[in-house]
Amino acid sequence: MAYTDLNYLRNVTGGEPEIIREMIELFISQIPEFSENLNNYLAEKKYLELGKEAHKAKSSVLVVGMEQLGKDLKTLQLLTLDGKGEETYADYVKEFDKQCNAAVEELKLELQKL
């Protein structure tokens, strides 16, 4: 799997397939809302809200092993809090969308195996 790593999820669930399935389904269901909110806050220049949404999304991506994206979301959150790097915010949001869309497809395949 290129975008996700379910080792963390397997460890914390004791490898229980039903719990893993629930966590994957929860992640898949959350992504459209995170994406919509991140893009809307960016477009509306509501940068504090953008940072708060990045913080919420960070927890979800870390559960499915998206470590680098989690770090990027943390960086975005801190930048918005400091009011710095405004020109980079769109890149973070675009990368979130790209990686999460790919991760959702990956995880749908994983669900078929559970």
Helices and strands as residue ranges (DSSP letters): H 7-13, H 17-43, H 47-63, H 67-82, G 86-88, H 89-113
